[in-house]
Amino acid sequence: MNNEYRQFLINHTNSIMEKNFHNQSQTHSQYHYNDIIEKMKTYPYLFNGIHDTNVPPGYETSTPKERYLSQQRLDSEKRIRIQKNY
């Protein structure tokens, strides 16, 4: 029974989403289905370098990640100072 329901949802996902949207959009008519789908798409964010502090949508932080990035920033600053002295 659960497997049948799961298969139904898998096979009819797009039509279910469209029906849900159209039911909801009757109260919010200024939105268009395709516009919302386009806004939901995410693309890989390319950082400009180790000192780029932008936080793209969906970015998740963690203690190990922050420690690693902090260490990399410090190492980068050391290299920059050494290069400027020569």
DSSP file (Angstrom, degrees, kcal/mol; ACC not computed):
  #  RESIDUE AA STRUCTURE BP1 BP2  ACC     N-H-->O    O-->H-N    N-H-->O    O-->H-N    TCO  KAPPA ALPHA  PHI   PSI    X-CA   Y-CA   Z-CA
    1    1 A M     >        0   0    0      0, 0.0     4,-2.1     0, 0.0     5,-0.2   0.000 360.0 360.0 360.0 -49.9    0.0    0.0    0.0
    2    2 A N  H  >  +     0   0    0      1,-0.2     4,-2.5     2,-0.2     5,-0.2   0.887 360.0  52.6 -63.2 -38.3    2.7    2.5    0.9
    3    3 A N  H  > S+     0   0    0      2,-0.2     4,-2.5     1,-0.2    -1,-0.2   0.887 108.2  50.6 -65.9 -38.4    4.8    1.5   -2.1
    4    4 A E  H  > S+     0   0    0      2,-0.2     4,-2.4     1,-0.2    -2,-0.2   0.924 112.0  47.1 -63.6 -44.5    1.8    2.1   -4.4
    5    5 A Y  H  X S+     0   0    0     -4,-2.1     4,-2.4     2,-0.2    -2,-0.2   0.906 111.5  51.3 -63.6 -41.8    1.2    5.5   -2.9
    6    6 A R  H  X S+     0   0    0     -4,-2.5     4,-2.4     1,-0.2    -2,-0.2   0.921 110.2  48.6 -61.5 -45.1    4.9    6.3   -3.2
    7    7 A Q  H  X S+     0   0    0     -4,-2.5     4,-2.7     2,-0.2    -1,-0.2   0.892 109.5  53.2 -63.2 -40.0    4.9    5.2   -6.9
    8    8 A F  H  X S+     0   0    0     -4,-2.4     4,-1.7     2,-0.2    -2,-0.2   0.937 110.7  46.6 -59.3 -46.8    1.8    7.4   -7.5
    9    9 A L  H  < S+     0   0    0     -4,-2.4     4,-0.4     1,-0.2    -2,-0.2   0.900 113.1  49.5 -63.1 -41.1    3.6   10.4   -6.0
   10   10 A I  H >< S+     0   0    0     -4,-2.4     3,-0.7     1,-0.2     4,-0.2   0.923 114.8  43.6 -63.0 -44.2    6.7    9.8   -8.0
   11   11 A N  H 3< S+     0   0    0     -4,-2.7    -1,-0.2     1,-0.2    -2,-0.2   0.726 123.2  35.5 -75.6 -22.4    4.8    9.4  -11.3
   12   12 A H  T 3X S+     0   0    0     -4,-1.7     4,-2.3    -5,-0.2     5,-0.2   0.090  76.8 119.5-120.7  22.9    2.5   12.4  -10.8
   13   13 A T  H <> S+     0   0    0     -3,-0.7     4,-2.7    -4,-0.4     5,-0.2   0.924  76.8  47.4 -56.8 -50.7    4.8   14.9   -9.0
   14   14 A N  H  > S+     0   0    0      1,-0.2     4,-2.4    -4,-0.2    -1,-0.2   0.909 113.5  46.7 -62.5 -43.0    4.6   17.6  -11.6
   15   15 A S  H  > S+     0   0    0      2,-0.2     4,-2.4     1,-0.2    -1,-0.2   0.881 112.8  50.4 -68.6 -35.6    0.8   17.5  -12.0
   16   16 A I  H  X S+     0   0    0     -4,-2.3     4,-2.7     2,-0.2     5,-0.2   0.930 111.7  47.9 -65.0 -45.3    0.4   17.5   -8.2
   17   17 A M  H  X S+     0   0    0     -4,-2.7     4,-2.5    -5,-0.2    -2,-0.2   0.912 112.3  49.5 -61.8 -42.4    2.6   20.5   -7.8
   18   18 A E  H  X S+     0   0    0     -4,-2.4     4,-2.7    -5,-0.2    -2,-0.2   0.924 112.1  47.2 -64.0 -44.4    0.8   22.3  -10.6
   19   19 A K  H  X S+     0   0    0     -4,-2.4     4,-2.3     2,-0.2    -2,-0.2   0.913 112.7  49.8 -63.5 -42.7   -2.6   21.6   -9.1
   20   20 A N  H  X S+     0   0    0     -4,-2.7     4,-2.1     2,-0.2    -1,-0.2   0.910 112.2  48.4 -61.6 -41.7   -1.4   22.7   -5.6
   21   21 A F  H  X S+     0   0    0     -4,-2.5     4,-3.2    -5,-0.2    -2,-0.2   0.941 111.3  48.5 -64.8 -46.5    0.0   25.9   -7.0
   22   22 A H  H  X S+     0   0    0     -4,-2.7     4,-0.7     1,-0.2    -1,-0.2   0.864 111.6  50.3 -65.2 -34.9   -3.1   26.8   -9.0
   23   23 A N  H  < S+     0   0    0     -4,-2.3     3,-0.5    -5,-0.2     4,-0.3   0.909 116.8  41.3 -65.7 -41.1   -5.3   26.1   -5.9
   24   24 A Q  H >X S+     0   0    0     -4,-2.1     3,-1.5     1,-0.2     4,-0.7   0.850 107.0  62.9 -73.2 -35.6   -3.0   28.4   -3.9
   25   25 A S  H 3< S+     0   0    0     -4,-3.2    -1,-0.2     1,-0.3    -2,-0.2   0.623  82.0  79.0 -72.4 -11.7   -2.6   31.0   -6.6
   26   26 A Q  T 3< S+     0   0    0     -4,-0.7     3,-0.3    -3,-0.5    -1,-0.3   0.830 104.3  36.2 -62.8 -28.8   -6.3   31.8   -6.6
   27   27 A T  T <4 S+     0   0    0     -3,-1.5    -1,-0.2    -4,-0.3    -2,-0.2   0.644 127.0  39.2 -94.2 -17.4   -5.6   33.9   -3.5
   28   28 A H    ><  +     0   0    0     -4,-0.7     3,-1.4     1,-0.1    -1,-0.2  -0.569  68.6 160.2-127.6  66.9   -2.2   35.1   -4.7
   29   29 A S  T 3   +     0   0    0     -3,-0.3    -1,-0.1     1,-0.3    -4,-0.1   0.604  59.2  77.4 -71.4 -11.9   -2.8   35.7   -8.4
   30   30 A Q  T 3  S+     0   0    0     -3,-0.1     2,-0.3     2,-0.0    -1,-0.3   0.664  82.6  80.2 -74.2 -13.4    0.2   37.9   -8.9
   31   31 A Y    <   -     0   0    0     -3,-1.4     2,-0.4    -6,-0.2    -3,-0.1  -0.697  68.4-149.9 -94.4 145.8    2.6   34.9   -9.0
   32   32 A H     >  -     0   0    0     -2,-0.3     4,-2.1     1,-0.1     5,-0.2  -0.915  18.4-128.3-114.1 142.9    3.1   32.7  -12.0
   33   33 A Y  H  > S+     0   0    0     -2,-0.4     4,-2.3     1,-0.2     5,-0.2   0.907 108.7  47.7 -54.6 -49.1    4.0   29.1  -11.8
   34   34 A N  H  > S+     0   0    0      1,-0.2     4,-2.4     2,-0.2    -1,-0.2   0.858 109.0  54.4 -65.2 -35.9    6.9   29.3  -14.1
   35   35 A D  H  > S+     0   0    0      2,-0.2     4,-2.0     1,-0.2    -1,-0.2   0.906 110.0  47.0 -63.4 -41.3    8.3   32.4  -12.3
   36   36 A I  H  X S+     0   0    0     -4,-2.1     4,-1.5     2,-0.2    -2,-0.2   0.913 111.7  50.0 -67.8 -42.4    8.3   30.5   -9.0
   37   37 A I  H  X S+     0   0    0     -4,-2.3     4,-0.8     1,-0.2    -2,-0.2   0.910 110.4  51.2 -61.9 -41.4    9.9   27.4  -10.5
   38   38 A E  H >< S+     0   0    0     -4,-2.4     3,-0.7     1,-0.2    -1,-0.2   0.892 109.6  49.7 -63.1 -39.9   12.6   29.6  -12.1
   39   39 A K  H 3< S+     0   0    0     -4,-2.0    -1,-0.2     1,-0.2    -2,-0.2   0.769 104.8  59.4 -70.2 -25.3   13.3   31.3   -8.7
   40   40 A M  H 3< S+     0   0    0     -4,-1.5    -1,-0.2    -3,-0.2    -2,-0.2   0.703  83.3 101.1 -77.0 -18.5   13.6   27.9   -7.0
   41   41 A K    <<  -     0   0    0     -4,-0.8     2,-0.4    -3,-0.7    -3,-0.0  -0.408  59.3-158.1 -67.3 139.6   16.5   26.8   -9.2
   42   42 A T        -     0   0    0     -2,-0.1    -2,-0.1    16,-0.0    16,-0.0  -0.931   4.8-161.5-119.8 146.9   19.8   27.1   -7.6
   43   43 A Y        -     0   0    0     -2,-0.4     2,-0.1     1,-0.0     0, 0.0  -0.896  37.3 -86.9-122.7 152.0   23.2   27.3   -9.4
   44   44 A P        -     0   0    0      0, 0.0     2,-0.5     0, 0.0    -1,-0.0  -0.376  43.3-134.8 -59.6 132.8   26.6   26.7   -8.0
   45   45 A Y        -     0   0    0     12,-0.1     2,-0.7    -2,-0.1    -3,-0.0  -0.791  12.1-150.8 -91.5 128.0   28.0   29.8   -6.4
   46   46 A L        -     0   0    0     -2,-0.5     2,-0.1     2,-0.0     0, 0.0  -0.888  11.7-141.9-101.7 117.5   31.6   30.6   -7.2
   47   47 A F        -     0   0    0     -2,-0.7     3,-0.1     1,-0.1     6,-0.0  -0.451  10.7-132.8 -73.9 149.9   33.4   32.5   -4.5
   48   48 A N  S    S-     0   0    0      1,-0.2     2,-0.3    -2,-0.1    -1,-0.1   0.553  72.6 -51.7 -80.9  -7.9   35.8   35.2   -5.5
   49   49 A G  S >  S-     0   0    0      1,-0.1     3,-1.5     3,-0.1    -1,-0.2  -0.935  72.8 -59.5 157.8-177.5   38.5   33.9   -3.2
   50   50 A I  T 3  S+     0   0    0     -2,-0.3    23,-0.1     1,-0.3    -1,-0.1   0.741 129.0  53.0 -66.2 -23.1   39.3   32.9    0.3
   51   51 A H  T 3  S+     0   0    0     -3,-0.1     2,-0.5    22,-0.1    -1,-0.3   0.373  77.1 117.2 -95.9   4.7   38.3   36.4    1.6
   52   52 A D    <   -     0   0    0     -3,-1.5    -3,-0.1     1,-0.1    -5,-0.0  -0.628  40.2-177.2 -73.2 118.4   34.9   36.4    0.0
   53   53 A T        +     0   0    0     -2,-0.5    -1,-0.1     2,-0.1    -3,-0.0   0.238  33.6 130.6-105.2  12.7   32.4   36.6    2.8
   54   54 A N        -     0   0    0      1,-0.1    -2,-0.0     0, 0.0    -7,-0.0  -0.358  48.2-147.1 -63.9 146.7   29.2   36.4    0.8
   55   55 A V        -     0   0    0      4,-0.0     3,-0.1    -2,-0.0    -1,-0.1  -0.903  14.1-155.6-118.9 100.4   26.7   33.9    1.9
   56   56 A P    >   -     0   0    0      0, 0.0     3,-2.0     0, 0.0   -11,-0.0  -0.293  37.7 -77.9 -71.8 160.7   24.7   32.4   -1.0
   57   57 A P  T 3  S+     0   0    0      0, 0.0     3,-0.1     0, 0.0   -12,-0.1  -0.334 119.9  20.5 -57.7 134.4   21.3   30.9   -0.5
   58   58 A G  T 3  S+     0   0    0      1,-0.3     2,-0.2    -3,-0.1   -16,-0.0   0.409  84.7 149.3  87.8  -2.3   21.5   27.5    0.9
   59   59 A Y    <   -     0   0    0     -3,-2.0     2,-0.4     1,-0.0    -1,-0.3  -0.467  29.5-160.5 -67.4 129.8   25.0   27.9    2.4
   60   60 A E        -     0   0    0     -2,-0.2     2,-0.3    -3,-0.1    -1,-0.0  -0.928   1.5-156.7-114.7 138.3   25.4   25.9    5.5
   61   61 A T        +     0   0    0     -2,-0.4     2,-0.3     4,-0.0     0, 0.0  -0.760  12.2 176.5-110.5 157.4   28.1   26.6    8.0
   62   62 A S     >  -     0   0    0     -2,-0.3     4,-2.7     1,-0.1     5,-0.2  -0.974  42.2-106.6-152.2 161.9   29.7   24.3   10.6
   63   63 A T  H  > S+     0   0    0     -2,-0.3     4,-2.5     1,-0.2     5,-0.2   0.930 118.6  47.5 -60.5 -48.0   32.4   24.5   13.1
   64   64 A P  H  > S+     0   0    0      0, 0.0     4,-2.3     0, 0.0    -1,-0.2   0.904 113.2  49.5 -61.5 -38.9   34.9   22.4   11.2
   65   65 A K  H  > S+     0   0    0      2,-0.2     4,-2.7     1,-0.2     5,-0.2   0.931 112.3  47.3 -64.3 -44.9   34.2   24.4    8.0
   66   66 A E  H  X S+     0   0    0     -4,-2.7     4,-2.4     2,-0.2    -1,-0.2   0.886 111.7  50.6 -65.2 -39.2   34.7   27.7    9.8
   67   67 A R  H  X S+     0   0    0     -4,-2.5     4,-2.3    -5,-0.2    -1,-0.2   0.928 112.0  47.7 -62.5 -44.7   37.9   26.5   11.4
   68   68 A Y  H  X S+     0   0    0     -4,-2.3     4,-2.4    -5,-0.2    -2,-0.2   0.939 114.1  45.9 -61.9 -48.2   39.3   25.3    8.0
   69   69 A L  H  X S+     0   0    0     -4,-2.7     4,-2.3     1,-0.2    -1,-0.2   0.880 111.4  52.7 -64.8 -37.4   38.4   28.6    6.3
   70   70 A S  H  X S+     0   0    0     -4,-2.4     4,-2.2    -5,-0.2    -1,-0.2   0.922 110.5  47.4 -62.6 -44.1   39.8   30.7    9.2
   71   71 A Q  H  X S+     0   0    0     -4,-2.3     4,-2.4     1,-0.2    -2,-0.2   0.902 111.6  50.6 -64.1 -41.1   43.1   28.8    8.9
   72   72 A Q  H  X S+     0   0    0     -4,-2.4     4,-2.1     2,-0.2    -1,-0.2   0.880 109.9  50.5 -65.3 -37.8   43.2   29.2    5.1
   73   73 A R  H  X S+     0   0    0     -4,-2.3     4,-2.3     2,-0.2    -2,-0.2   0.911 110.8  48.8 -66.2 -41.9   42.5   33.0    5.5
   74   74 A L  H  X S+     0   0    0     -4,-2.2     4,-2.1     2,-0.2    -2,-0.2   0.922 111.8  48.7 -63.6 -44.0   45.3   33.3    8.0
   75   75 A D  H  X S+     0   0    0     -4,-2.4     4,-2.1     1,-0.2    -1,-0.2   0.887 110.5  52.0 -62.0 -38.9   47.8   31.4    5.8
   76   76 A S  H  X S+     0   0    0     -4,-2.1     4,-2.3     1,-0.2    -1,-0.2   0.912 108.3  50.3 -64.1 -43.0   46.8   33.6    2.8
   77   77 A E  H  X S+     0   0    0     -4,-2.3     4,-2.3     1,-0.2    -1,-0.2   0.880 108.7  52.8 -64.0 -37.7   47.4   36.8    4.8
   78   78 A K  H  X S+     0   0    0     -4,-2.1     4,-2.2     2,-0.2    -1,-0.2   0.929 110.2  47.7 -61.5 -45.1   50.9   35.4    5.8
   79   79 A R  H  X S+     0   0    0     -4,-2.1     4,-2.4     1,-0.2    -2,-0.2   0.890 110.6  51.6 -64.4 -39.1   51.7   34.8    2.2
   80   80 A I  H  X S+     0   0    0     -4,-2.3     4,-2.1     2,-0.2    -1,-0.2   0.915 110.0  49.0 -64.1 -42.9   50.5   38.2    1.1
   81   81 A R  H  X S+     0   0    0     -4,-2.3     4,-1.4     2,-0.2    -2,-0.2   0.902 111.8  49.0 -63.2 -41.0   52.7   39.9    3.8
   82   82 A I  H  X S+     0   0    0     -4,-2.2     4,-0.8     1,-0.2     3,-0.2   0.919 111.3  49.4 -65.5 -42.7   55.8   37.9    2.7
   83   83 A Q  H >< S+     0   0    0     -4,-2.4     3,-0.6     1,-0.2    -1,-0.2   0.865 108.6  53.1 -64.9 -36.1   55.2   38.7   -1.0
   84   84 A K  H 3< S+     0   0    0     -4,-2.1    -1,-0.2     1,-0.2    -2,-0.2   0.816 103.2  58.0 -69.2 -29.9   54.8   42.5   -0.2
   85   85 A N  H 3<        0   0    0     -4,-1.4    -1,-0.2     1,-0.2    -2,-0.2   0.715 360.0 360.0 -73.5 -20.0   58.2   42.5    1.7
   86   86 A Y    <<        0   0    0     -4,-0.8    -1,-0.2    -3,-0.6    -2,-0.2   0.451 360.0 360.0 -94.7 360.0   60.1   41.3   -1.3
